[in-house]
């Protein structure tokens, strides 16, 4: 017997679309850190993506507030939506700070951190794409989430080492230190919210196992 009814299909689709917008944000971020040119064009793409993400999140919230049949507990669903929105905010915040602060070409540490973040975002999308088959894909969803949790620990190490290096290299240039530390912090916070979603998805899977 299926856990969810036909009325829930649009909710699953919206969750998938929202996850895909976050992936697109990660792709734009990767493009910025590896090719620090045409920033106006990339900023325009980022703005369009933000508007699309906001539209999807608003529709998700509307449906969650009006649906009687939900894919899973209403509180869990609301938390997923909020964490998706916050993750997207932090991804756009990373790019905003690099462009608006004119911090210069991203260094190798930023590229490594963004690579870990991008890998986590793609795993998150994989997990969301299996939510409508949670009865059959329970183990696969949990596996994706466990990989995300491992990547968060890797990101923690990159963040700590990166901040320590910033203080060594920019001891006499506090403005540059502050600029890049904010970028590092936003990458770390985006990673934290993806880990939060992974923890929540594992809890959802356990409820329906």
N, C-alpha and C positions, 0 to 999 in steps of 0.2 A: 504493500500500500504506500502511495506517495505521501510524504509529509506535508507537501504544500499543494494548494489548488491552482487552477488555471489563472485565477485572478492575480496571482503573485508574479506572473511572468514579466510584466512590465517593470516591477520593482527590481527583479534580477537584471533586466536589461539596463536599467538606469545605474545600478551599482557597477555593472561592467563598463558602461560609458564613462562614469566618473573615474574609475580606475584607469581607463585608457587616457583620459585627459592628464592625469598625474604622470603617466608614462611619457606623454608628449612633452610635458614640462621638463621631465628628466632628459629627454632627447635634446631639447633646446639648450638646457644647461650644459650638457656634454659638448654641444657644438660651440658654445661660448668659450668654455675653458680650453678647447683644443684649437680654436680658430678665432682669435680675439680681434676680428674685423667685422665690418658691416653691422656695428652694434645697433644702429637705428632700425635696420631691417629686422634684426632678431628681437629687439624690444617690441616692435609692432606685432610680431608673431606671438610674443609672450602675452601682450595685452589682449589679443584676440582669443588666445587660449584661456586666459583668466575669465573673460566674459562667458565663454562656453562652459567652463567649469562651474561658474556661479549659477548659470541657467539650469544645469543638470542637478546641482545640489538643491536649488530651490524647488525643483520639481520632485525630487526625492523626498524632501521635507513635507511637501504638500501631500504626496501620496501616503507617506507614513502617518500623517495626521488624519487622513480620511479613510484609510483602509481598515476593514474589519478583520481581514485575513492577512497575516504578515508572514514573511518567510521564516522568521524566528522571533524571539522575544522582542517586544517593541523597544525596550530600553537598550538592548544590544544593537538593534538596527539604528537607533538614534546615535549611539556612540560611534558606530562605524561611519555614519555620514559626517559627524562632526570631526572625526580624525582624518577622514579623506580631505575635507575642506581645509583643515589646519595644515596638513602636509603640503597641499598645493600652495598655501600662503607662504610657507617657509621656502619652498622651491623658488617661487617668484621673488621672495625676499633675498635669496642668494644672488640671483642675477641682478636685481635692482641695486644691491650694494656694490657689486663689482663694476657696474656701468656708471651709476650715479657718483660713487666715490672716486672714480677714475684711478683705481688702485694699480692699474697696469696689468701686464700679462700674468695670468695665473701661473703659479709655480708648480713643481712636480707634486708637492704635498696636496695641493688643492685638487689636482687631476686624479690622484689616488683616492682621495676622499669621495670625489664625485663618481668615480668608477664603482666604488662600493655602494654608494647610494643608488646609482642607476641599476645595479644588479638586484638590489633589494626591491626597488620599485617594480621591476619586471616579474620578480617572484610573487609580489603582492597581487599584480594583475592576474597571474596564473591562478592564484588561489581564488580570487573573486570570480573568475570565469568558470570555476567548478562549483560555485555555491548552489546553483540550481540542481546539481546532482549530488548533493551533500551525502545522501544515503550510500551511494556507490563510490564516491570520490573522497570519502572521509579521510582515509590514510594519506592520499596524495595532497590534500589541503594541509594537513598537519605537517607533512614533510616539507612543503614550501615554507611554512611558518617557522619550522625549526631552523631551516637554512637562513632565514631572515634574522633570527635571534643570534645565530653564530656570526653573521655579518655585522650585527650591531656591536659585538665585542671587538671585532677587528676595527670598526670605525672609532670606538673609544680610544684604542691605542694610537691610531693615526691622529686623532684630535689632540690627545695629550702630548704626543711627540711634536706635533706641529706647533702647538702653542709654546712649548718650551723652546723650540727653534726660533720662533718669532722674537722672543725676548732676547735671545742671543744675537740674532742678526740685526735687529732694529733697536738696539739699546739706546742709540743716539737719535732715533727717529720715531718718537712716540706716536705721531699721527699715522704713519704707515703701519705701525704695529696695531693700532686700534682698528684701522680699516680692515686688515686681513683677519684679525681676531674675530670681528663680527661676522665675516664670511664663514670662517671655520665654525663658529657657534651656530650659524643658521644651517649649515650642512649637518652638524651633529643633532640639532633639534628636529630636522626633517627625518633623520634616521630614527630618532627616538619615537616619533609618532608612527612610523611604519612598524617598528617593533611593537608598539602598543596595539596596533591593528592585528598583528600576528598573534599576540597573546589572546586578544578577544576572539579571533577566528578559531583558535585552538579550543577555547572554552565553549564556543558554539558547537564545534564538532563533537566535543565530549558529551554535550547535552543530547545530541542526536545520534550517538553511537550505539 
